[in-house]
Amino acid sequence: MRFLLFVFASSVATLAVAQNTPPATTNSIDYTINKPGSSYAFTPDKLLAATPVEDQCRTSTCWSYSTLSLLESELIRLGKGQYNLSQMYVARCAYTEKAKTYLRMNGNHSFDQGGEGWDIPSIVSQYGIVPESVYTGLKNGATRHDHSEMIAVLKGFMGALVKRETGTYTESWLPAFEGILDAYLGPIPKEFTYEGKTYTPKSFAASLGLNMSDYVALTSFTHHPDYSAFVIEVPDNWAMDRAYNLPLEEFAQTVKTALSKGYTVAWAADVSEKGFSFRDGLAIVPADESTIKKIGTDNAGFNDAGSKKEGNAFSQPVTEMTITPALRQAAFDRQSTTDDHGMHIVGMSTEKNGTTYFLVKNSWGTGNALGGYFYVSEAYFKYKTISVMLHKDAVDKGTSKKLGF
């Protein structure tokens, strides 16, 4: 996932609410509609605790923001309190692992800013984790993240290495590579003090009490057998890790079941559709695309490559496409469904017409009407999801048995 945006940088109060009640926030956001003046009407079925919305700024690190948001919600669920974990620490460690893989593949592999949700359990297991206050990834007075220059330098460095005669680069390449990361993001702390206690990154991770092997990735495609585990064929899956394959209806129901049981879900999806509008707080798949049209450039940096959109579909419920496994698979195979962006599903509501919508926490700041959240229809979820990640205990027993958990 590599979607890069910068929007209004601010934070919003923690979404920590009881079942069947709107989120309690300090800015009185109305989560029963997607935006002011809309005739959409959402009745919450389950809304779960989440930490404040953040802004990934000019980076393609949504995979780190979304999955660490999942882990932060897990800590709240387990009664361990509210934490703000460092997204840039994870990204910093991931760059090193990507570089090692890139060399092992002789440059015939992805090396970029993007990644997948399952990178986080792997990185945390290997490198530990630190609080945001310990490692911000900001240097020289910077207040907003921008990895554009850094990734250009890193790519140039790695490109020069793989152009050398095979086997001629020395062991010095890794300290040199780490030096670039240190210059842009800062060195990894070997030891730090947090709330009066001294930790290493690994001992801090252990203190959280989360078992990284408990988190699993699920997907739904027809080019692999149901209930098998396979490597999803997207460039940002640099670690070549596997996701478990479910039939489409069971896949969607698994997410609903997880939310009903009190578990939030990390979500990787395509966000380039006409029906996706963060500004309007909505992601839908209208059967009649004429209900939405692009109307030019959005200088605020909102989604769909900076295109504004308008149409009655964002203000008044419309009939959506019926999503079948064949339709979903065809979109993936022709690459109209791509691995764009990672987000965090924290709730589920029913619209007045009976349609299920998921409430999603984004990492593009708080500049829309829902303070950085938006609603995703079940049809959009079925059509445009690449994968989800969740705690394996969130999966119902029947599905778990089929997957061999």
C-alpha positions as CSV (number, residue, x, y, z in Angstrom):
1,M,0.0,0.0,0.0
2,R,1.5,3.2,-1.1
3,F,-1.1,6.0,-1.4
4,L,0.5,9.3,-0.7
5,L,-1.4,12.4,0.4
6,F,-1.1,15.4,2.6
7,V,-4.1,16.9,4.1
8,F,-4.9,19.0,7.1
9,A,-2.7,17.9,10.0
10,S,-4.4,17.8,13.3
11,S,-5.8,15.3,15.7
12,V,-9.2,14.3,16.9
13,A,-10.3,12.9,20.3
14,T,-10.2,9.2,20.9
15,L,-13.1,7.3,19.4
16,A,-14.1,5.3,22.5
17,V,-17.7,4.6,22.7
18,A,-20.3,2.1,24.0
19,Q,-22.1,-0.2,21.7
20,N,-25.0,1.3,19.7
21,T,-24.1,4.9,20.6
22,P,-22.4,7.5,18.4
23,P,-18.7,8.3,19.0
24,A,-18.2,10.7,21.9
25,T,-15.8,13.4,20.7
26,T,-14.9,16.8,21.9
27,N,-15.9,18.4,18.6
28,S,-19.5,17.2,18.5
29,I,-19.1,15.4,15.1
30,D,-22.3,13.8,14.0
31,Y,-21.5,10.2,13.0
32,T,-25.1,9.5,12.0
33,I,-24.5,11.1,8.6
34,N,-21.5,11.3,6.3
35,K,-21.5,15.1,6.0
36,P,-23.8,18.1,6.7
37,G,-26.9,18.2,4.6
38,S,-26.7,14.5,3.6
39,S,-29.8,12.4,3.7
40,Y,-27.8,9.3,4.6
41,A,-28.8,8.1,8.0
42,F,-26.6,5.7,9.9
43,T,-27.6,3.8,13.0
44,P,-24.6,2.4,14.9
45,D,-24.5,-1.4,15.4
46,K,-21.0,-1.5,16.9
47,L,-18.5,1.3,17.4
48,L,-15.1,0.4,19.0
49,A,-12.3,2.3,20.7
50,A,-9.6,3.9,18.6
51,T,-6.7,6.3,19.2
52,P,-6.7,9.8,17.6
53,V,-6.6,10.3,13.9
54,E,-3.1,11.1,12.5
55,D,-1.7,12.4,9.2
56,Q,0.8,10.3,7.2
57,C,1.7,13.5,5.3
58,R,4.0,13.1,2.3
59,T,4.8,9.5,2.9
60,S,3.4,6.2,1.6
61,T,3.4,4.6,5.1
62,C,-0.4,4.0,5.4
63,W,0.4,0.4,6.1
64,S,2.2,1.4,9.3
65,Y,-0.4,3.9,10.4
66,S,-3.3,1.6,9.9
67,T,-1.9,-1.6,11.5
68,L,-0.4,0.2,14.4
69,S,-3.8,1.9,14.9
70,L,-5.2,-1.7,15.0
71,L,-2.6,-2.6,17.7
72,E,-3.4,0.5,19.7
73,S,-7.1,-0.5,19.6
74,E,-6.1,-4.0,20.7
75,L,-4.3,-2.5,23.7
76,I,-7.5,-0.6,24.7
77,R,-9.6,-3.7,24.2
78,L,-7.3,-5.6,26.5
79,G,-7.5,-2.9,29.2
80,K,-3.9,-1.9,28.9
81,G,-4.7,1.8,28.2
82,Q,-4.0,4.2,25.4
83,Y,-0.7,4.1,23.6
84,N,0.7,6.1,20.7
85,L,3.1,3.8,18.9
86,S,5.7,5.1,16.5
87,Q,4.8,4.5,12.8
88,M,8.2,5.9,11.6
89,Y,10.1,3.5,13.8
90,V,8.4,0.6,12.0
91,A,8.9,2.2,8.6
92,R,12.6,2.8,9.5
93,C,13.2,-0.9,10.4
94,A,11.2,-2.0,7.3
95,Y,13.4,-0.1,5.0
96,T,16.4,-2.1,6.2
97,E,14.6,-5.4,5.6
98,K,13.4,-4.3,2.2
99,A,16.9,-3.5,1.2
100,K,18.2,-6.9,2.3
101,T,15.5,-8.6,0.3
102,Y,16.1,-6.4,-2.7
103,L,19.8,-7.4,-2.8
104,R,18.9,-11.1,-2.4
105,M,16.6,-10.7,-5.4
106,N,19.4,-8.9,-7.4
107,G,17.2,-5.9,-7.8
108,N,14.3,-7.8,-9.3
109,H,11.9,-7.0,-6.4
110,S,10.0,-4.0,-5.0
111,F,11.9,-1.4,-3.1
112,D,9.8,1.6,-2.2
113,Q,7.8,3.2,0.6
114,G,4.8,0.9,0.5
115,G,4.2,-2.2,2.5
116,E,1.5,-4.5,3.9
117,G,-0.2,-4.7,7.3
118,W,1.5,-8.1,8.0
119,D,4.9,-6.3,7.9
120,I,4.1,-4.9,11.3
121,P,4.0,-8.2,13.3
122,S,7.2,-9.2,11.5
123,I,9.0,-6.0,12.3
124,V,7.8,-5.8,15.9
125,S,8.9,-9.4,16.5
126,Q,12.3,-8.7,15.1
127,Y,13.0,-5.1,16.1
128,G,10.5,-4.4,18.9
129,I,8.5,-1.1,19.0
130,V,8.8,2.3,20.7
131,P,6.3,5.0,21.6
132,E,5.8,8.0,19.2
133,S,7.4,10.3,21.8
134,V,10.6,8.3,21.7
135,Y,10.9,8.1,17.9
136,T,9.1,10.7,15.7
137,G,11.2,10.3,12.6
138,L,11.3,14.1,12.3
139,K,14.6,15.9,12.2
140,N,16.0,19.4,11.9
141,G,12.9,21.1,13.2
142,A,10.5,19.4,10.7
143,T,6.9,19.2,11.8
144,R,5.5,17.1,8.9
145,H,6.7,13.9,7.4
146,D,8.1,13.9,3.8
147,H,10.0,10.8,2.6
148,S,10.3,11.9,-1.1
149,E,13.9,12.9,-0.9
150,M,14.9,10.1,1.3
151,I,13.4,7.4,-0.9
152,A,15.1,8.9,-3.9
153,V,18.5,8.7,-2.2
154,L,17.8,5.2,-0.9
155,K,16.8,4.0,-4.4
156,G,19.9,5.5,-5.9
157,F,22.0,3.8,-3.3
158,M,20.4,0.4,-3.9
159,G,20.4,0.8,-7.6
160,A,24.1,1.4,-7.6
161,L,24.7,-1.7,-5.5
162,V,22.8,-4.1,-7.8
163,K,24.6,-2.7,-10.9
164,R,27.9,-3.8,-9.5
165,E,29.3,-7.2,-10.5
166,T,27.5,-9.9,-8.6
167,G,29.2,-10.6,-5.3
168,T,31.5,-7.5,-5.3
169,Y,29.8,-5.3,-2.8
170,T,31.1,-5.5,0.7
171,E,29.6,-5.8,4.2
172,S,29.9,-2.0,4.5
173,W,26.8,-1.5,2.4
174,L,24.5,-2.0,5.3
175,P,26.1,0.5,7.7
176,A,26.1,3.0,4.8
177,F,22.4,2.3,4.1
178,E,21.6,2.7,7.8
179,G,23.5,6.0,7.8
180,I,21.1,7.4,5.2
181,L,18.2,6.4,7.4
182,D,19.8,7.9,10.4
183,A,20.3,11.2,8.6
184,Y,16.7,11.5,7.5
185,L,14.8,9.7,10.3
186,G,17.2,9.5,13.2
187,P,19.0,6.5,14.7
188,I,17.1,3.7,16.3
189,P,17.2,4.1,20.1
190,K,19.0,1.3,21.9
191,E,17.4,2.2,25.2
192,F,14.9,4.8,26.4
193,T,12.8,5.9,29.4
194,Y,9.0,5.9,29.2
195,E,6.8,6.8,32.1
196,G,9.6,6.3,34.5
197,K,10.8,2.9,33.3
198,T,13.8,2.1,31.1
199,Y,13.2,-0.1,28.1
200,T,14.8,-1.4,24.9
201,P,12.5,-1.6,21.9
202,K,12.2,-5.3,22.4
203,S,11.4,-5.1,26.1
204,F,8.9,-2.3,25.5
205,A,7.2,-4.6,22.9
206,A,7.1,-7.4,25.4
207,S,5.6,-5.1,28.1
208,L,2.6,-4.5,25.8
209,G,1.6,-8.1,26.1
210,L,0.6,-8.5,22.4
211,N,1.4,-11.8,20.7
212,M,2.3,-10.9,17.1
213,S,1.6,-14.5,16.0
214,D,-2.1,-13.9,16.9
215,Y,-2.6,-11.5,14.0
216,V,-3.6,-13.0,10.6
217,A,-4.3,-11.7,7.1
218,L,-7.4,-12.7,5.2
219,T,-8.5,-12.1,1.6
220,S,-10.9,-13.4,-1.0
221,F,-9.9,-14.3,-4.6
222,T,-10.9,-17.0,-7.0
223,H,-7.4,-17.6,-8.5
224,H,-6.4,-19.6,-5.4
225,P,-8.3,-22.3,-3.6
226,D,-10.7,-21.4,-0.8
227,Y,-9.2,-21.8,2.7
228,S,-5.7,-21.9,1.4
229,A,-2.9,-19.5,2.3
230,F,-1.1,-17.7,-0.6
231,V,1.2,-14.8,-1.4
232,I,-1.0,-11.9,-2.7
233,E,0.5,-10.8,-6.0
234,V,0.9,-7.1,-5.4
235,P,4.3,-5.2,-5.6
236,D,4.2,-3.8,-2.0
237,N,4.1,-7.4,-0.6
238,W,7.9,-7.2,-0.5
239,A,8.0,-9.7,2.4
240,M,6.1,-12.2,0.3
241,D,4.0,-13.1,3.2
242,R,0.7,-15.0,2.9
243,A,-3.0,-14.3,3.5
244,Y,-5.8,-16.9,4.0
245,N,-8.3,-17.1,1.3
246,L,-12.1,-17.1,2.0
247,P,-15.2,-17.2,-0.2
248,L,-16.4,-13.6,-0.6
249,E,-19.6,-13.8,1.5
250,E,-17.7,-15.6,4.3
251,F,-15.0,-13.0,4.0
252,A,-17.4,-10.1,4.5
253,Q,-19.2,-11.9,7.3
254,T,-15.9,-12.5,9.1
255,V,-15.3,-8.8,9.3
256,K,-18.8,-8.2,10.6
257,T,-18.4,-11.0,13.2
258,A,-15.1,-9.6,14.3
259,L,-16.6,-6.1,14.9
260,S,-19.6,-7.6,16.7
261,K,-17.1,-9.4,19.0
262,G,-15.3,-6.2,19.8
263,Y,-12.3,-6.6,17.5
264,T,-11.2,-3.9,15.0
265,V,-9.8,-4.7,11.6
266,A,-6.9,-3.3,9.5
267,W,-8.1,-2.8,5.9
268,A,-6.1,-2.7,2.7
269,A,-8.1,-1.5,-0.4
270,D,-8.2,0.3,-3.7
271,V,-9.3,4.0,-3.1
272,S,-9.1,5.2,-6.8
273,E,-12.8,4.6,-7.6
274,K,-15.2,7.4,-8.5
275,G,-17.3,6.3,-5.6
276,F,-14.5,6.9,-3.0
277,S,-14.6,10.4,-1.5
278,F,-12.8,11.1,1.7
279,R,-14.1,14.7,1.5
280,D,-17.7,13.4,1.4
281,G,-17.0,10.8,4.1
282,L,-18.2,8.0,1.9
283,A,-17.0,5.0,-0.3
284,I,-19.7,3.5,-2.5
285,V,-20.2,1.6,-5.8
286,P,-23.1,3.3,-7.6
287,A,-24.8,1.1,-10.2
288,D,-25.3,4.3,-12.2
289,E,-21.9,6.0,-12.4
290,S,-23.5,9.2,-13.7
291,T,-24.5,10.0,-10.1
292,I,-20.8,10.9,-9.6
293,K,-18.5,13.0,-11.7
294,K,-15.1,14.6,-11.3
295,I,-15.0,18.4,-11.4
296,G,-11.3,19.3,-11.3
297,T,-8.4,19.6,-9.0
298,D,-8.7,19.6,-5.2
299,N,-5.8,21.7,-3.9
300,A,-6.5,20.5,-0.3
301,G,-5.0,17.1,-1.3
302,F,-8.1,15.0,-0.9
303,N,-8.3,11.6,-2.6
304,D,-8.6,10.3,-6.2
305,A,-5.3,11.9,-7.3
306,G,-6.5,15.3,-6.1
307,S,-9.8,15.3,-8.1
308,K,-12.9,16.9,-6.7
309,K,-16.2,15.1,-7.2
310,E,-19.8,15.9,-7.0
311,G,-23.1,14.1,-7.5
312,N,-26.2,13.1,-5.6
313,A,-24.7,9.7,-4.7
314,F,-22.7,11.3,-1.9
315,S,-25.7,13.1,-0.4
316,Q,-28.6,10.7,-1.2
317,P,-28.4,6.8,-1.1
318,V,-28.4,5.3,-4.5
319,T,-28.6,1.7,-5.8
320,E,-25.2,0.0,-5.7
321,M,-23.7,-2.7,-7.9
322,T,-24.1,-6.3,-6.9
323,I,-20.6,-7.6,-6.2
324,T,-19.9,-11.2,-7.2
325,P,-16.6,-13.1,-6.8
326,A,-16.2,-13.0,-10.6
327,L,-16.6,-9.3,-10.8
328,R,-14.1,-8.8,-7.9
329,Q,-11.6,-11.1,-9.4
330,A,-11.8,-9.5,-12.9
331,A,-11.1,-6.1,-11.3
332,F,-8.0,-7.4,-9.6
333,D,-6.7,-9.2,-12.7
334,R,-7.1,-6.2,-14.9
335,Q,-5.6,-4.0,-12.2
336,S,-8.5,-1.7,-11.8
337,T,-8.4,-2.9,-8.1
338,T,-4.9,-2.2,-6.9
339,D,-3.2,-2.1,-3.5
340,D,-3.6,1.6,-2.8
341,H,-4.1,2.3,0.8
342,G,-4.2,0.9,4.3
343,M,-6.9,2.0,6.8
344,H,-8.6,0.8,10.0
345,I,-12.2,-0.4,10.4
346,V,-13.5,0.5,13.8
347,G,-17.2,0.2,13.6
348,M,-20.3,-0.9,11.7
349,S,-23.6,0.9,11.1
350,T,-26.9,0.3,9.3
351,E,-28.1,2.9,6.8
352,K,-31.8,3.6,6.8
353,N,-32.2,1.5,3.6
354,G,-30.9,-1.5,5.5
355,T,-27.4,-1.5,4.0
356,T,-24.4,-2.2,6.2
357,Y,-21.6,0.4,6.3
358,F,-18.2,0.1,8.0
359,L,-16.8,3.1,9.8
360,V,-13.2,3.6,8.9
361,K,-10.4,5.6,10.5
362,N,-8.0,7.1,7.9
363,S,-4.5,8.6,8.2
364,W,-5.0,11.8,6.1
365,G,-5.7,14.1,9.0
366,T,-9.0,15.4,10.3
367,G,-10.1,17.7,7.5
368,N,-13.4,16.1,6.5
369,A,-16.8,16.4,8.1
370,L,-16.2,13.2,10.1
371,G,-12.9,14.3,11.6
372,G,-10.8,11.8,9.6
373,Y,-13.3,9.0,9.5
374,F,-15.5,7.9,6.6
375,Y,-18.2,5.3,5.8
376,V,-17.6,2.4,3.4
377,S,-20.6,0.4,2.0
378,E,-20.5,-3.4,2.2
379,A,-20.6,-3.4,-1.7
380,Y,-17.4,-1.2,-1.8
381,F,-15.7,-3.4,0.7
382,K,-16.5,-6.6,-1.2
383,Y,-15.4,-5.1,-4.5
384,K,-12.2,-3.2,-3.6
385,T,-10.6,-4.9,-0.6
386,I,-7.2,-6.4,-1.1
387,S,-6.9,-7.9,2.4
388,V,-7.7,-7.4,6.1
389,M,-5.7,-8.1,9.2
390,L,-7.2,-9.0,12.6
391,H,-6.7,-11.0,15.7
392,K,-7.4,-14.7,15.0
393,D,-9.7,-14.9,17.9
394,A,-12.0,-12.5,16.1
395,V,-12.7,-15.2,13.5
396,D,-15.7,-17.4,14.3
397,K,-15.0,-21.0,15.2
398,G,-16.3,-22.5,11.9
399,T,-14.1,-20.4,9.7
400,S,-11.1,-20.8,12.0
401,K,-11.4,-24.6,11.8
402,K,-11.5,-24.4,8.0
403,L,-8.4,-22.2,8.0
404,G,-6.6,-24.5,10.5
405,F,-6.0,-21.8,13.1
